[in-house]
Amino acid sequence: MSCLARAFIITKICMAQTYSNIARIRNASWAFTTRRVTRDSAKVLLSLEGAPNAGDLVLATVDFLGQHPGLQLPNGRRKQLFPGDEIVVAYGNRYASNQFEAVIPETLGPCHLVAGGGVASRAISWHVSMKKGPTLITPIGLLGDSNNKRINLRDHALTPINEIKTRLPTAIAVVGTGMDSGKTQSCAFLVRGLIAAGLRVGYAKITGTGAGGDTWLLTDAGAYPVLDFTDAGMATTYMITIEQLESLLMTLIGHIAQENVDAMVLEIADGVMQQETAALLKSPVFASLVSGIVMASQDSMGASAGVNFLKSYSKPPVLAISGIISAAPLQVREATIALKLPVYDREGLATPENAINILSGAQRHMEMQQTKQSTALNLKQFQDLKENGKQAH
């Protein structure tokens, strides 16, 4: 066989393999975390070389079903997984006190599916209730574009916004004492109350692990637009820097403000003691963009500790208590007496009068803040002030 004929055959085999890989990628189930990436952008399956980065997209095979036997798809459907299924997910770290702590592995070898929204990682600890352990997956290859470059969520994200020159709508943050304290439900019913009062309301989940449940619920509640950190190119926010958090916050708020909303509700994941949450709540950028806080808690002691933490470290005022605590009248009584704050259940938040009272408290704080700072908010100015503060010390 001539060299030319041999080269022709090799070329045909490589082309067939490429077409096979593209078909494999397109036929796989793509997770919620990948929803901003079009399937057509994946042109090649890259070999498993080097280490994964946060946000890299990977085609993987499901080996064993553990805690997450299903995968949330971009269209809102939950797909039941079976061993042998091929899925496209994104690498990321995870912090979930009631589920898993996981970190991006150092290699592209077998790892775990640590979130139903589609996060590939290496679980290093988990709650005792996670009896099945994590779902096991094996990477097949990283997704690459037409330039053989790894496809990463950040390359398909919203345009970053580092400066806001116009007056912002009032932003209310919902924070909690921990995971599963009732934050998302509080957000949804507060949005309902503000909409019932005749307002246009946007929503963003600022931190957490990529999953569709929260954004789908807030869409159903009537919020528009509905965004989260995956729209800013992050599968999760665990272990990102404070500078990335501040940029993320300003970007999501800036994009919501462009939709001419009257108010926005922001959800901060996990509890106020979680490292990224605590750093964000203490941030001067957060203080400049957020005008009030609703604290979701499981009990009166948690509410008291959470409110006192916020009073000590965060400038926006706590305006109300909500969450799981509202199911227990005695806990509500204790918190009301101790904190002199209203405690609302879901129906209470959905009442226009209560929602407007919360918004009014936030607006009063916002008006006071605006007399102390310029209209334009520039991320670089905050970062320069931070650096000058470090040098002074």
KOLLUM-337909 format. One record per residue: chain; x, y, z of N, C-alpha, C in turn. Coordinates in steps of 0.2 Angstrom, whole numbers, plus 5000, padded with zeros to 4 digits. Layout:
N
- zase;nc1;nc2;nc3;cac1;cac2;cac3;cc1;cc2;cc3
- A;X;Y;Z;X;Y;Z;X;Y;Z $
...
// end
This chain:
393
- zase;nc1;nc2;nc3;cac1;cac2;cac3;cc1;cc2;cc3
- A;5004;4994;5000;5000;5000;5000;5004;5006;5000 $
- A;5003;5011;4996;5007;5017;4995;5006;5021;5001 $
- A;5011;5026;5002;5010;5031;5008;5004;5035;5007 $
- A;5003;5037;5001;4997;5041;5000;4990;5038;5002 $
- A;4990;5031;5000;4984;5027;5001;4983;5026;5009 $
- A;4989;5025;5012;4989;5024;5019;4986;5030;5023 $
- A;4989;5036;5021;4987;5043;5024;4980;5044;5023 $
- A;4977;5042;5017;4970;5043;5015;4966;5039;5020 $
- A;4968;5033;5021;4964;5028;5025;4964;5031;5033 $
- A;4970;5033;5035;4970;5036;5042;4966;5042;5042 $
- A;4966;5046;5037;4962;5052;5038;4954;5050;5038 $
- A;4952;5046;5034;4945;5043;5034;4943;5041;5041 $
- A;4948;5037;5044;4947;5034;5051;4946;5039;5056 $
- A;4951;5044;5055;4950;5050;5060;4944;5054;5060 $
- A;4942;5055;5053;4936;5059;5052;4930;5055;5055 $
- A;4930;5048;5054;4924;5044;5056;4924;5044;5064 $
- A;4930;5044;5067;4930;5044;5074;4928;5051;5077 $
- A;4929;5056;5073;4927;5063;5075;4920;5064;5075 $
- A;4917;5061;5069;4910;5061;5068;4906;5057;5074 $
- A;4909;5051;5075;4906;5047;5080;4906;5050;5087 $
- A;4912;5054;5089;4912;5058;5095;4907;5063;5095 $
- A;4906;5067;5090;4901;5072;5090;4894;5070;5091 $
- A;4893;5064;5088;4886;5061;5089;4885;5059;5096 $
- A;4891;5056;5099;4890;5054;5106;4889;5060;5110 $
- A;4892;5065;5109;4891;5071;5113;4884;5074;5113 $
- A;4882;5074;5107;4875;5077;5105;4870;5072;5108 $
- A;4871;5066;5108;4866;5061;5110;4866;5060;5118 $
- A;4871;5063;5121;4871;5062;5128;4866;5067;5132 $
- A;4865;5065;5138;4860;5070;5142;4864;5075;5145 $
- A;4863;5081;5143;4866;5087;5145;4863;5090;5152 $
- A;4867;5091;5157;4864;5093;5163;4862;5101;5164 $
- A;4858;5102;5169;4856;5109;5170;4862;5114;5170 $
- A;4867;5112;5173;4873;5117;5173;4876;5119;5167 $
- A;4874;5115;5161;4877;5117;5155;4872;5121;5150 $
- A;4867;5123;5153;4861;5125;5149;4863;5131;5145 $
- A;4868;5135;5146;4870;5141;5142;4875;5139;5136 $
- A;4877;5133;5136;4881;5130;5131;4877;5126;5126 $
- A;4878;5128;5119;4874;5125;5114;4878;5119;5112 $
- A;4874;5113;5110;4877;5107;5108;4882;5108;5102 $
- A;4880;5113;5098;4883;5114;5092;4890;5116;5093 $
- A;4891;5119;5099;4898;5122;5100;4903;5117;5102 $
- A;4901;5111;5103;4906;5105;5105;4907;5102;5098 $
- A;4914;5103;5096;4916;5100;5090;4921;5094;5090 $
- A;4923;5093;5096;4928;5088;5097;4928;5085;5104 $
- A;4930;5079;5105;4931;5076;5112;4938;5076;5113 $
- A;4940;5080;5118;4947;5080;5119;4950;5074;5124 $
- A;4956;5072;5123;4959;5067;5127;4959;5069;5135 $
- A;4959;5064;5139;4959;5065;5146;4966;5067;5148 $
- A;4969;5073;5147;4976;5075;5149;4975;5081;5153 $
- A;4980;5081;5158;4980;5086;5163;4975;5086;5168 $
- A;4973;5091;5172;4969;5092;5177;4962;5096;5175 $
- A;4957;5094;5178;4951;5098;5176;4951;5105;5180 $
- A;4947;5109;5177;4946;5116;5179;4939;5117;5181 $
- A;4937;5121;5186;4931;5123;5187;4927;5126;5181 $
- A;4921;5123;5180;4917;5125;5174;4919;5121;5167 $
- A;4924;5117;5167;4925;5113;5161;4920;5108;5160 $
- A;4918;5107;5154;4912;5102;5152;4915;5095;5150 $
- A;4912;5090;5153;4915;5083;5152;4910;5078;5150 $
- A;4911;5074;5145;4907;5068;5144;4909;5063;5148 $
- A;4904;5060;5152;4905;5055;5157;4900;5049;5156 $
- A;4902;5043;5158;4898;5037;5159;4896;5036;5166 $
- A;4890;5035;5167;4887;5033;5174;4889;5026;5176 $
- A;4892;5025;5181;4895;5018;5183;4890;5015;5189 $
- A;4888;5019;5194;4885;5017;5200;4880;5022;5202 $
- A;4874;5021;5204;4869;5025;5206;4870;5026;5214 $
- A;4871;5032;5216;4871;5033;5223;4866;5038;5225 $
- A;4868;5043;5229;4863;5048;5231;4859;5051;5226 $
- A;4862;5052;5220;4859;5056;5214;4858;5051;5209 $
- A;4852;5048;5209;4850;5043;5203;4847;5047;5197 $
- A;4846;5053;5197;4843;5057;5192;4847;5063;5190 $
- A;4846;5066;5184;4850;5072;5182;4845;5077;5180 $
- A;4845;5083;5182;4841;5089;5180;4843;5091;5173 $
- A;4839;5091;5169;4840;5093;5162;4838;5101;5161 $
- A;4841;5104;5156;4840;5111;5155;4832;5113;5154 $
- A;4829;5108;5151;4821;5109;5150;4817;5109;5156 $
- A;4820;5107;5162;4816;5106;5168;4814;5099;5170 $
- A;4816;5094;5165;4814;5088;5167;4820;5084;5171 $
- A;4818;5080;5175;4823;5076;5179;4823;5069;5175 $
- A;4829;5068;5173;4830;5061;5169;4832;5056;5174 $
- A;4829;5050;5174;4831;5044;5178;4838;5042;5175 $
- A;4843;5041;5179;4849;5038;5176;4850;5031;5177 $
- A;4853;5028;5172;4855;5020;5173;4862;5019;5172 $
- A;4865;5014;5175;4872;5013;5173;4873;5012;5166 $
- A;4879;5015;5163;4880;5015;5156;4878;5021;5153 $
- A;4873;5025;5156;4871;5032;5152;4877;5036;5152 $
- A;4877;5040;5146;4882;5045;5145;4879;5052;5146 $
- A;4883;5056;5150;4880;5063;5152;4885;5068;5151 $
- A;4883;5074;5150;4888;5080;5150;4887;5084;5156 $
- A;4892;5085;5160;4891;5089;5166;4897;5094;5167 $
- A;4897;5098;5172;4903;5103;5173;4906;5101;5179 $
- A;4913;5102;5179;4917;5101;5185;4916;5107;5190 $
- A;4916;5106;5197;4915;5111;5202;4916;5108;5209 $
- A;4917;5113;5213;4917;5111;5220;4910;5111;5223 $
- A;4909;5107;5229;4902;5108;5232;4903;5108;5239 $
- A;4898;5113;5242;4898;5113;5249;4890;5113;5251 $
- A;4888;5107;5254;4881;5106;5256;4881;5102;5263 $
- A;4880;5106;5268;4881;5103;5275;4876;5097;5276 $
- A;4871;5097;5272;4866;5091;5273;4867;5086;5268 $
- A;4872;5087;5263;4873;5082;5258;4881;5081;5258 $
- A;4884;5084;5253;4891;5082;5252;4896;5089;5252 $
- A;4902;5087;5254;4907;5092;5253;4912;5089;5247 $
- A;4913;5092;5242;4917;5089;5237;4922;5094;5234 $
- A;4927;5092;5231;4932;5096;5228;4934;5094;5221 $
- A;4936;5098;5216;4938;5096;5210;4944;5092;5210 $
- A;4943;5086;5207;4949;5081;5207;4955;5084;5204 $
- A;4961;5081;5206;4967;5083;5203;4968;5079;5196 $
- A;4964;5074;5194;4965;5071;5188;4958;5070;5185 $
- A;4959;5068;5178;4953;5067;5175;4950;5059;5175 $
- A;4952;5056;5180;4950;5049;5181;4943;5049;5184 $
- A;4940;5043;5186;4934;5042;5189;4933;5047;5195 $
- A;4926;5049;5195;4925;5054;5201;4917;5053;5203 $
- A;4914;5058;5205;4907;5058;5208;4903;5063;5204 $
- A;4897;5061;5204;4891;5066;5202;4888;5068;5209 $
- A;4890;5074;5211;4889;5077;5218;4882;5081;5218 $
- A;4879;5082;5213;4873;5086;5213;4869;5084;5207 $
- A;4862;5084;5208;4858;5082;5202;4858;5087;5197 $
- A;4860;5093;5198;4860;5098;5193;4866;5097;5188 $
- A;4871;5093;5190;4876;5091;5185;4883;5094;5187 $
- A;4885;5091;5192;4892;5094;5195;4897;5088;5196 $
- A;4902;5087;5192;4907;5082;5193;4912;5084;5198 $
- A;4914;5080;5203;4918;5082;5208;4921;5076;5212 $
- A;4925;5077;5217;4927;5071;5221;4924;5072;5228 $
- A;4919;5068;5230;4916;5069;5237;4921;5067;5242 $
- A;4922;5072;5247;4927;5070;5253;4924;5069;5259 $
- A;4918;5071;5260;4914;5070;5266;4906;5070;5264 $
- A;4902;5067;5268;4895;5068;5267;4891;5067;5274 $
- A;4885;5069;5274;4880;5069;5279;4879;5061;5281 $
- A;4878;5060;5287;4876;5053;5288;4870;5050;5285 $
- A;4865;5055;5283;4859;5052;5280;4861;5050;5272 $
- A;4866;5052;5270;4868;5050;5263;4871;5043;5263 $
- A;4866;5038;5264;4868;5031;5265;4871;5028;5259 $
- A;4868;5030;5253;4871;5027;5247;4877;5029;5245 $
- A;4880;5035;5248;4886;5038;5245;4885;5041;5239 $
- A;4890;5044;5236;4889;5048;5229;4888;5043;5223 $
- A;4885;5046;5218;4885;5042;5212;4892;5042;5208 $
- A;4894;5037;5206;4900;5036;5203;4900;5037;5195 $
- A;4905;5041;5192;4905;5042;5185;4912;5042;5183 $
- A;4913;5040;5176;4920;5040;5173;4920;5044;5167 $
- A;4924;5049;5167;4925;5054;5162;4927;5050;5155 $
- A;4924;5052;5150;4926;5049;5143;4931;5054;5139 $
- A;4929;5060;5140;4933;5065;5137;4930;5072;5138 $
- A;4935;5077;5138;4932;5084;5139;4930;5087;5132 $
- A;4925;5091;5133;4922;5094;5127;4926;5100;5124 $
- A;4928;5100;5118;4932;5105;5115;4928;5109;5109 $
- A;4930;5115;5108;4927;5119;5103;4931;5118;5096 $
- A;4929;5122;5091;4932;5121;5084;4940;5123;5084 $
- A;4942;5126;5090;4950;5127;5090;4953;5122;5095 $
- A;4949;5117;5096;4952;5111;5101;4953;5114;5108 $
- A;4950;5119;5110;4950;5122;5116;4945;5119;5121 $
- A;4946;5118;5127;4941;5116;5132;4935;5120;5132 $
- A;4929;5117;5132;4923;5122;5133;4922;5123;5140 $
- A;4922;5129;5142;4921;5130;5149;4915;5135;5150 $
- A;4911;5134;5156;4905;5138;5157;4906;5146;5156 $
- A;4912;5148;5159;4913;5155;5159;4914;5158;5152 $
- A;4915;5154;5146;4915;5157;5140;4908;5157;5137 $
- A;4903;5155;5140;4896;5156;5138;4892;5160;5143 $
- A;4895;5164;5147;4892;5167;5152;4889;5174;5150 $
- A;4885;5177;5154;4883;5184;5153;4889;5188;5153 $
- A;4888;5194;5150;4893;5199;5150;4894;5202;5157 $
- A;4901;5201;5159;4902;5204;5166;4900;5212;5166 $
- A;4897;5214;5172;4896;5221;5173;4900;5223;5179 $
- A;4905;5228;5178;4909;5230;5184;4907;5237;5186 $
- A;4903;5240;5183;4901;5247;5185;4893;5248;5183 $
- A;4890;5251;5188;4883;5252;5188;4882;5260;5189 $
- A;4880;5263;5183;4879;5270;5184;4872;5273;5185 $
- A;4867;5269;5184;4860;5271;5185;4858;5269;5192 $
- A;4853;5272;5194;4850;5270;5201;4847;5263;5201 $
- A;4849;5259;5206;4846;5253;5206;4839;5252;5209 $
- A;4836;5247;5207;4830;5245;5211;4832;5242;5217 $
- A;4827;5242;5222;4829;5240;5229;4830;5232;5229 $
- A;4835;5230;5232;4837;5223;5232;4836;5221;5239 $
- A;4833;5215;5240;4832;5212;5247;4835;5205;5246 $
- A;4840;5204;5251;4843;5198;5251;4840;5193;5256 $
- A;4839;5187;5254;4836;5182;5259;4842;5177;5261 $
- A;4844;5177;5267;4849;5173;5270;4847;5168;5275 $
- A;4851;5163;5277;4848;5158;5282;4853;5156;5287 $
- A;4851;5152;5292;4855;5150;5297;4859;5144;5295 $
- A;4857;5141;5289;4860;5135;5286;4856;5132;5280 $
- A;4858;5126;5278;4855;5123;5272;4848;5121;5275 $
- A;4843;5121;5270;4836;5119;5271;4833;5123;5277 $
- A;4834;5129;5278;4831;5133;5283;4825;5137;5280 $
- A;4824;5136;5273;4818;5139;5271;4819;5145;5266 $
- A;4825;5146;5264;4827;5152;5260;4823;5153;5254 $
- A;4823;5147;5250;4820;5148;5243;4813;5149;5243 $
- A;4810;5145;5248;4802;5146;5249;4801;5153;5251 $
- A;4805;5156;5255;4804;5163;5257;4805;5168;5251 $
- A;4810;5166;5247;4811;5171;5241;4804;5170;5237 $
- A;4802;5164;5235;4796;5163;5231;4790;5167;5233 $
- A;4789;5166;5240;4783;5169;5243;4783;5177;5244 $
- A;4789;5179;5245;4791;5187;5245;4790;5189;5238 $
- A;4792;5186;5233;4791;5188;5226;4783;5188;5225 $
- A;4780;5183;5227;4772;5183;5226;4769;5189;5229 $
- A;4771;5191;5235;4769;5197;5239;4770;5203;5235 $
- A;4776;5204;5233;4778;5210;5229;4774;5211;5222 $
- A;4773;5205;5219;4770;5205;5213;4762;5207;5214 $
- A;4760;5204;5220;4753;5206;5221;4752;5213;5223 $
- A;4757;5216;5225;4757;5224;5226;4758;5228;5220 $
- A;4758;5224;5214;4759;5228;5208;4766;5229;5205 $
- A;4771;5226;5208;4778;5227;5206;4780;5222;5202 $
- A;4785;5224;5198;4789;5219;5193;4795;5217;5197 $
- A;4796;5211;5198;4801;5208;5203;4806;5204;5199 $
- A;4813;5205;5200;4818;5200;5197;4821;5196;5203 $
- A;4824;5191;5201;4827;5186;5206;4834;5184;5204 $
- A;4838;5183;5209;4845;5180;5207;4847;5176;5213 $
- A;4849;5170;5212;4853;5166;5217;4860;5167;5216 $
- A;4863;5170;5221;4870;5172;5220;4875;5167;5222 $
- A;4874;5163;5227;4879;5157;5228;4875;5151;5229 $
- A;4879;5145;5228;4877;5139;5229;4880;5134;5224 $
- A;4876;5128;5223;4878;5123;5218;4873;5123;5213 $
- A;4875;5122;5207;4871;5123;5201;4865;5117;5201 $
- A;4859;5120;5201;4853;5115;5201;4847;5119;5199 $
- A;4842;5116;5196;4837;5119;5193;4831;5121;5197 $
- A;4830;5117;5203;4824;5118;5207;4823;5125;5209 $
- A;4828;5129;5211;4826;5136;5214;4824;5140;5208 $
- A;4828;5140;5203;4826;5145;5197;4819;5143;5194 $
- A;4818;5137;5194;4811;5135;5191;4806;5137;5196 $
- A;4807;5136;5202;4801;5138;5207;4800;5146;5207 $
- A;4806;5150;5206;4805;5157;5206;4802;5159;5199 $
- A;4803;5156;5194;4800;5157;5188;4793;5156;5188 $
- A;4791;5150;5192;4784;5149;5193;4780;5154;5197 $
- A;4784;5157;5202;4782;5162;5206;4780;5169;5203 $
- A;4783;5169;5197;4782;5176;5193;4788;5180;5192 $
- A;4793;5179;5195;4799;5183;5195;4802;5183;5188 $
- A;4804;5189;5185;4807;5190;5179;4812;5196;5179 $
- A;4818;5195;5177;4821;5189;5175;4823;5185;5181 $
- A;4825;5178;5180;4827;5174;5185;4834;5171;5183 $
- A;4839;5173;5187;4846;5171;5185;4849;5168;5191 $
- A;4855;5165;5190;4859;5162;5195;4866;5162;5193 $
- A;4871;5160;5198;4878;5160;5196;4880;5156;5190 $
- A;4876;5151;5188;4878;5147;5182;4877;5152;5176 $
- A;4873;5157;5176;4872;5162;5171;4879;5166;5170 $
- A;4882;5166;5176;4889;5170;5176;4895;5166;5175 $
- A;4893;5159;5173;4899;5155;5171;4902;5151;5177 $
- A;4898;5149;5182;4900;5145;5187;4896;5140;5189 $
- A;4898;5133;5189;4894;5128;5191;4892;5128;5198 $
- A;4897;5130;5202;4896;5131;5210;4900;5138;5212 $
- A;4899;5140;5218;4903;5145;5221;4907;5144;5226 $
- A;4907;5137;5228;4912;5135;5234;4919;5136;5232 $
- A;4923;5139;5236;4930;5140;5235;4932;5145;5230 $
- A;4927;5150;5228;4929;5155;5224;4931;5161;5228 $
- A;4935;5166;5226;4937;5171;5230;4932;5177;5231 $
- A;4933;5181;5236;4929;5187;5237;4928;5191;5231 $
- A;4934;5192;5228;4933;5196;5222;4929;5193;5216 $
- A;4929;5187;5216;4924;5184;5211;4917;5184;5213 $
- A;4916;5183;5220;4909;5184;5223;4907;5191;5221 $
- A;4911;5196;5223;4908;5203;5222;4907;5204;5214 $
- A;4911;5202;5210;4910;5203;5203;4903;5199;5201 $
- A;4902;5193;5203;4896;5189;5202;4890;5193;5204 $
- A;4890;5196;5210;4885;5199;5213;4883;5205;5209 $
- A;4888;5209;5207;4887;5215;5203;4884;5213;5196 $
- A;4887;5208;5193;4885;5206;5186;4877;5204;5186 $
- A;4875;5200;5191;4868;5197;5191;4864;5203;5193 $
- A;4865;5207;5197;4861;5213;5199;4861;5218;5193 $
- A;4866;5219;5190;4866;5223;5184;4862;5221;5178 $
- A;4862;5215;5177;4858;5212;5172;4850;5212;5174 $
- A;4849;5211;5180;4842;5211;5182;4839;5218;5181 $
- A;4844;5223;5183;4842;5230;5183;4840;5232;5176 $
- A;4843;5230;5171;4842;5231;5164;4835;5230;5162 $
- A;4832;5225;5165;4825;5223;5164;4820;5228;5167 $
- A;4822;5233;5170;4817;5238;5172;4812;5236;5178 $
- A;4815;5232;5182;4811;5229;5188;4810;5234;5193 $
- A;4805;5233;5197;4804;5238;5203;4808;5236;5209 $
- A;4809;5229;5210;4813;5227;5215;4816;5220;5213 $
- A;4821;5218;5217;4824;5212;5216;4825;5208;5223 $
- A;4824;5201;5222;4825;5197;5228;4831;5193;5227 $
- A;4836;5193;5231;4842;5189;5230;4843;5184;5235 $
- A;4845;5178;5233;4846;5172;5238;4853;5170;5239 $
- A;4855;5170;5245;4862;5168;5247;4862;5161;5250 $
- A;4865;5157;5247;4865;5150;5249;4868;5148;5256 $
- A;4866;5142;5259;4869;5139;5265;4867;5144;5271 $
- A;4872;5144;5276;4871;5148;5282;4876;5154;5282 $
- A;4874;5159;5286;4878;5165;5287;4885;5163;5289 $
- A;4887;5157;5292;4893;5155;5294;4897;5152;5289 $
- A;4894;5150;5283;4898;5147;5278;4903;5152;5275 $
- A;4909;5150;5273;4914;5154;5272;4913;5159;5266 $
- A;4910;5157;5260;4909;5162;5255;4903;5167;5257 $
- A;4898;5164;5260;4892;5168;5262;4894;5173;5267 $
- A;4898;5171;5272;4901;5176;5277;4905;5182;5274 $
- A;4909;5180;5269;4913;5185;5266;4909;5190;5262 $
- A;4904;5187;5259;4900;5191;5255;4896;5196;5259 $
- A;4893;5194;5264;4889;5198;5269;4893;5204;5272 $
- A;4900;5202;5273;4904;5208;5276;4907;5212;5271 $
- A;4905;5211;5264;4908;5215;5259;4905;5222;5258 $
- A;4909;5227;5257;4907;5234;5255;4903;5234;5249 $
- A;4904;5229;5244;4900;5229;5238;4893;5227;5239 $
- A;4893;5222;5244;4886;5219;5246;4882;5225;5249 $
- A;4886;5228;5254;4883;5234;5257;4880;5239;5253 $
- A;4883;5240;5247;4881;5246;5243;4876;5244;5238 $
- A;4875;5237;5237;4870;5235;5232;4864;5232;5235 $
- A;4864;5230;5241;4859;5227;5245;4856;5231;5250 $
- A;4849;5232;5251;4846;5237;5255;4843;5234;5261 $
- A;4842;5227;5261;4838;5224;5267;4839;5217;5267 $
- A;4838;5214;5273;4839;5206;5273;4833;5203;5277 $
- A;4831;5197;5274;4826;5193;5277;4830;5187;5280 $
- A;4830;5185;5286;4833;5179;5289;4829;5173;5289 $
- A;4830;5168;5286;4827;5162;5286;4830;5157;5291 $
- A;4826;5155;5296;4829;5151;5302;4825;5145;5303 $
- A;4828;5140;5306;4824;5134;5309;4821;5134;5316 $
- A;4824;5139;5320;4822;5140;5327;4824;5147;5329 $
- A;4821;5148;5335;4822;5155;5338;4829;5156;5340 $
- A;4833;5151;5342;4840;5152;5344;4844;5153;5338 $
- A;4843;5150;5333;4846;5151;5326;4845;5158;5324 $
- A;4838;5160;5324;4837;5167;5322;4840;5172;5326 $
- A;4841;5171;5332;4844;5176;5336;4852;5176;5335 $
- A;4855;5171;5334;4862;5170;5333;4863;5173;5326 $
- A;4859;5172;5321;4860;5174;5314;4859;5182;5314 $
- A;4854;5184;5317;4853;5192;5317;4858;5195;5320 $
- A;4861;5193;5326;4866;5196;5329;4873;5196;5325 $
- A;4874;5190;5322;4879;5190;5317;4879;5195;5312 $
- A;4873;5196;5309;4872;5201;5303;4873;5208;5306 $
- A;4870;5209;5312;4871;5216;5315;4878;5218;5316 $
- A;4882;5213;5318;4889;5214;5319;4894;5215;5313 $
- A;4892;5211;5307;4896;5211;5302;4893;5213;5295 $
- A;4887;5214;5295;4884;5216;5288;4880;5223;5289 $
- A;4880;5227;5284;4877;5234;5285;4870;5234;5284 $
- A;4867;5231;5279;4860;5231;5277;4856;5228;5283 $
- A;4850;5231;5285;4847;5229;5291;4843;5223;5290 $
- A;4842;5219;5295;4837;5213;5295;4830;5216;5296 $
- A;4826;5214;5292;4819;5217;5292;4814;5212;5294 $
- A;4815;5206;5293;4810;5201;5295;4814;5194;5296 $
- A;4810;5189;5299;4812;5182;5300;4807;5178;5296 $
- A;4809;5173;5293;4805;5168;5290;4808;5161;5290 $
- A;4805;5157;5286;4808;5150;5286;4804;5145;5290 $
- A;4808;5139;5291;4805;5134;5295;4802;5136;5302 $
- A;4805;5141;5305;4803;5143;5312;4796;5145;5312 $
- A;4793;5147;5306;4786;5150;5306;4781;5144;5307 $
- A;4783;5138;5306;4779;5132;5308;4777;5131;5315 $
- A;4781;5134;5319;4781;5133;5327;4779;5139;5330 $
- A;4773;5140;5332;4770;5146;5336;4775;5148;5342 $
- A;4777;5143;5346;4781;5145;5351;4788;5147;5349 $
- A;4791;5145;5344;4797;5147;5342;4796;5154;5339 $
- A;4791;5155;5336;4789;5162;5333;4788;5167;5339 $
- A;4785;5165;5344;4784;5170;5350;4791;5171;5353 $
- A;4795;5166;5354;4802;5167;5357;4806;5172;5352 $
- A;4806;5171;5346;4810;5175;5341;4807;5182;5341 $
- A;4801;5183;5341;4798;5190;5341;4799;5194;5347 $
- A;4799;5191;5353;4801;5194;5359;4808;5196;5360 $
- A;4812;5191;5358;4819;5192;5358;4822;5197;5353 $
- A;4819;5197;5347;4822;5201;5342;4818;5207;5340 $
- A;4812;5208;5342;4808;5213;5340;4807;5214;5333 $
- A;4807;5208;5329;4806;5208;5322;4800;5204;5320 $
- A;4796;5205;5315;4791;5201;5313;4793;5195;5310 $
- A;4789;5189;5312;4791;5183;5309;4785;5181;5304 $
- A;4787;5180;5298;4782;5178;5293;4782;5171;5290 $
- A;4776;5168;5290;4776;5161;5286;4776;5163;5279 $
- A;4775;5158;5275;4775;5159;5268;4769;5163;5265 $
- A;4763;5162;5268;4757;5165;5267;4758;5173;5269 $
- A;4761;5174;5274;4762;5181;5277;4767;5184;5272 $
- A;4772;5181;5269;4776;5185;5265;4773;5186;5258 $
- A;4768;5182;5256;4764;5183;5250;4759;5188;5251 $
- A;4758;5191;5257;4753;5196;5258;4756;5203;5256 $
- A;4752;5206;5251;4755;5213;5249;4757;5218;5254 $
- A;4753;5218;5259;4755;5223;5265;4762;5221;5268 $
- A;4763;5215;5269;4769;5213;5273;4775;5213;5268 $
- A;4774;5212;5262;4779;5212;5257;4781;5219;5256 $
- A;4776;5224;5256;4778;5231;5255;4781;5234;5261 $
- A;4779;5231;5267;4783;5234;5273;4790;5232;5273 $
- A;4792;5226;5271;4799;5224;5270;4802;5228;5265 $
- A;4799;5229;5259;4802;5233;5254;4803;5240;5256 $
- A;4798;5243;5260;4799;5250;5262;4805;5251;5267 $
- A;4806;5246;5272;4811;5246;5276;4818;5246;5272 $
- A;4818;5242;5267;4824;5242;5263;4825;5248;5259 $
- A;4820;5251;5257;4820;5258;5253;4823;5263;5258 $
- A;4821;5263;5264;4823;5269;5268;4830;5268;5269 $
- A;4833;5262;5270;4840;5261;5271;4844;5263;5265 $
- A;4841;5261;5259;4844;5263;5253;4845;5271;5252 $
- A;4839;5274;5254;4840;5281;5253;4845;5285;5258 $
- A;4846;5282;5263;4851;5284;5268;4858;5283;5265 $
- A;4859;5277;5262;4865;5275;5259;4867;5280;5253 $
- A;4862;5281;5249;4863;5285;5243;4865;5292;5245 $
- A;4864;5295;5251;4866;5301;5253;4874;5301;5255 $
- A;4876;5295;5256;4883;5294;5258;4888;5292;5252 $
- A;4885;5290;5247;4889;5288;5241;4887;5290;5235 $
- A;4891;5290;5230;4890;5293;5223;4885;5288;5220 $
- A;4882;5290;5214;4877;5286;5211;4880;5280;5207 $
- A;4886;5281;5204;4890;5276;5201;4893;5271;5206 $
- A;4892;5265;5204;4896;5260;5208;4901;5256;5204 $
- A;4907;5257;5205;4912;5254;5201;4916;5249;5205 $
- A;4916;5242;5203;4920;5237;5206;4927;5238;5207 $
- A;4930;5242;5203;4937;5243;5204;4939;5248;5209 $
- A;4934;5252;5210;4935;5257;5216;4935;5253;5223 $
- A;4930;5249;5223;4930;5245;5229;4937;5241;5230 $
- A;4939;5238;5225;4945;5234;5225;4951;5238;5227 $
- A;4951;5244;5224;4957;5249;5226;4957;5251;5233 $
- A;4951;5252;5236;4950;5254;5243;4952;5248;5247 $
- A;4951;5242;5245;4953;5236;5249;4960;5235;5249 $
- A;4964;5236;5243;4971;5236;5243;4974;5241;5247 $
- A;4971;5247;5247;4974;5253;5251;4974;5251;5258 $
- A;4968;5248;5260;4967;5246;5267;4972;5241;5269 $
- A;4974;5236;5265;4979;5231;5266;4986;5234;5267 $
- A;4987;5239;5263;4994;5242;5263;4995;5246;5269 $
- A;4989;5249;5272;4989;5253;5278;4991;5249;5284 $
- A;4989;5243;5284;4990;5238;5289;4997;5235;5289 $
// end
